[in-house]
Amino acid sequence: MPFDYYFFYKPYKVMSQFSSEGDKETLASFFKNISKDVYPVGRLDYDSEGLLFLTNDKTLNHRLLNPLFIHERTYWVQVEGVPTETGLQQLRKGTFINIDGKEYKTKPAKVTWMKEAPEVPSRNPPIRHRENIPTSWLAITLTEGKNRQVRKMTASVNLPTLRLIRYSIGKVTLDKMKPGDILKANDSFIQKLFER
C-alpha cells in the first residue's frame, strides 16, 4: 500500500490532532477524506502557526522524531522588544530553559534578526499592539523540538514571543501556502525533509 504524505499550513488556534478537545478546532476540519492512519509528525502548539507534516509512513515518522536523525526546522518569530547582540549570541550558543521542571541547555541554533518583517498572512485575532514597545522578527533554526522551546528560548533573553510561524521543515517551506492549505507531497518533497 502506498504511503500518504501531506504538508499543511496549520492556522492559529487549531489543534495539531484529529480528536476533539472541547470546542477547539482540530485537523478534522481540514482533512475530510484521508486514510484513518495518517497522523501529524510532531506538533505545533494551538497558538502557533505554520508547516505541519502528516503521514502514515511509520519509518519516516520514526526518522523525523528520533533525535539521532537530525533535521532542521526554521521558525519565524515575532517578539516584543529589540534583540541585542548578546541575546542573539546566547540563543545561537544555547540558552537555559525549563523542561519538565529541570534546567535544560538548548543545542546551538541558527538565529537571524530579520531587519525587514517577513510577508506573512494577517492573523485573526491580530497580536496585541503597544505603541511604545517595538516588535522584531527573528528566524530561528533548530535541530531539536522540546515542548514550547522557541517561546522559552526567546523569553530567556527577555524577548517574549508574540507570534510563532514554522516556516520550514528541512528544505520544504511554506512558500506560497496560506493558512489552511494542504499540499499532497511526492517523493522529491520527502527527500527535502533531510536536506541541510
C-alpha positions in Angstrom: 0.0 0.0 0.0 1.5 3.4 -1.0 2.0 5.9 1.8 0.4 9.3 2.1 2.4 12.5 2.7 0.8 15.9 3.4 2.2 19.3 4.3 -0.4 21.5 6.0 -0.3 25.2 6.8 -1.8 25.0 10.3 -3.7 28.1 11.2 -3.6 29.9 14.5 -5.8 28.3 17.1 -6.1 24.9 15.5 -5.1 21.7 17.5 -2.4 19.5 15.9 -4.7 16.5 16.3 -7.8 14.9 14.8 -9.6 14.1 18.1 -11.8 16.8 19.5 -11.0 18.7 22.7 -13.7 21.0 23.9 -14.8 23.5 21.3 -11.3 23.9 19.8 -10.9 23.4 16.1 -8.8 20.4 15.0 -7.2 18.9 11.9 -10.5 17.2 11.2 -11.9 20.5 10.0 -9.4 20.5 7.1 -8.7 16.8 6.3 -12.0 15.3 5.2 -11.2 12.2 3.1 -7.8 10.8 4.2 -6.8 7.5 5.5 -7.5 6.9 9.1 -3.9 6.0 9.9 -2.5 9.4 8.8 -1.3 11.5 11.7 0.9 14.6 12.3 4.6 14.0 12.8 5.4 16.2 15.8 3.1 19.1 16.6 2.6 22.8 16.6 1.0 24.4 19.7 -2.5 25.6 19.5 -1.3 29.2 19.5 1.4 28.6 16.8 1.1 28.5 13.1 2.8 27.1 10.1 4.1 24.0 8.4 2.9 20.6 9.8 3.8 17.3 8.2 1.3 14.3 8.3 1.9 10.8 7.1 1.1 7.1 7.7 4.7 6.1 6.9 5.9 4.8 10.3 9.5 4.5 9.2 9.6 8.2 8.2 7.7 9.2 11.3 10.4 7.5 13.4 13.2 9.1 11.4 11.7 12.6 11.9 11.1 12.2 15.6 14.2 10.3 16.7 16.9 12.8 17.8 19.6 10.6 16.1 18.3 11.8 12.7 18.9 15.5 12.8 16.8 17.7 10.5 16.3 21.4 10.7 13.2 23.3 11.4 13.0 27.1 10.9 10.6 29.3 12.7 9.7 33.0 12.0 9.2 34.5 15.4 7.7 37.9 16.2 9.0 39.1 19.6 8.3 42.0 21.8 11.3 44.3 22.0 14.5 44.7 20.1 17.2 42.0 20.3 20.7 42.7 21.5 23.8 41.1 20.0 24.4 39.5 23.4 20.9 38.0 23.4 21.3 36.7 19.8 24.6 35.1 20.7 23.1 33.5 23.7 20.3 32.0 21.5 22.9 30.8 19.0 25.2 29.1 21.5 22.4 27.6 23.6 20.3 29.1 26.4 18.9 27.6 29.6 15.2 26.8 29.6 12.9 24.8 31.9 11.8 21.4 30.6 9.6 19.3 32.9 10.9 21.2 36.0 14.6 20.8 35.1 17.1 23.2 33.7 18.0 22.3 30.1 20.6 23.9 27.8 19.4 24.2 24.2 21.5 23.0 21.4 23.2 25.6 19.2 20.8 27.3 16.8 20.9 29.5 13.8 19.4 32.8 14.7 19.0 35.8 12.4 17.4 39.1 13.2 15.1 39.9 10.2 15.5 43.6 9.8 12.5 43.7 7.4 9.3 42.0 8.7 8.5 38.9 6.5 5.4 38.8 4.4 3.0 36.8 6.4 -0.8 36.4 6.4 -2.7 38.6 8.8 -3.8 36.7 11.9 -7.2 36.7 13.5 -7.2 37.9 16.1 -4.1 40.0 15.5 -1.3 40.2 18.0 -1.6 42.8 20.8 -0.2 46.1 19.8 1.6 48.6 22.1 2.6 51.9 20.7 5.6 52.4 23.0 7.0 48.8 22.7 8.6 47.9 19.3 8.4 44.3 17.9 11.1 42.4 16.0 11.2 39.3 13.8 13.7 36.5 14.2 14.4 33.5 12.1 15.4 30.6 14.4 16.5 27.2 13.0 16.6 24.3 15.5 17.6 20.7 15.2 15.6 19.7 18.3 12.0 20.2 19.4 11.3 20.4 23.1 7.9 21.5 24.4 7.3 25.2 23.6 11.1 25.5 23.1 11.1 28.6 20.9 8.9 30.6 23.2 11.0 29.6 26.2 14.2 30.5 24.3 13.1 34.0 23.4 11.7 34.6 26.9 15.1 33.6 28.4 16.7 36.6 26.6 13.8 39.0 27.5 12.1 38.8 24.1 8.6 37.4 24.7 7.2 35.6 21.7 4.1 37.3 20.2 3.7 35.2 17.1 5.3 31.9 16.0 5.2 30.5 12.5 7.1 27.3 11.5 8.4 28.4 8.1 10.2 25.2 7.1 11.0 21.5 7.8 14.2 20.6 6.1 14.2 22.4 2.8 10.4 22.2 2.5 9.0 25.7 3.1 5.6 27.4 3.3 6.4 29.1 0.1 3.1 30.4 -1.3 0.9 28.4 1.0 -1.8 30.2 3.1 -3.3 29.1 6.4 -5.5 26.0 5.9 -3.7 25.0 2.6 -2.9 21.3 2.1 -0.1 20.1 -0.2 -0.1 16.3 -1.0 3.6 15.5 -1.3 5.6 13.3 -3.6 9.0 11.6 -3.0 11.1 14.6 -4.1 9.4 16.7 -1.3 10.1 13.9 1.2 13.8 13.9 0.3 13.9 17.7 1.1 13.0 17.0 4.7 16.5 15.8 5.4 18.5 18.3 3.3 20.6 20.8 5.2 
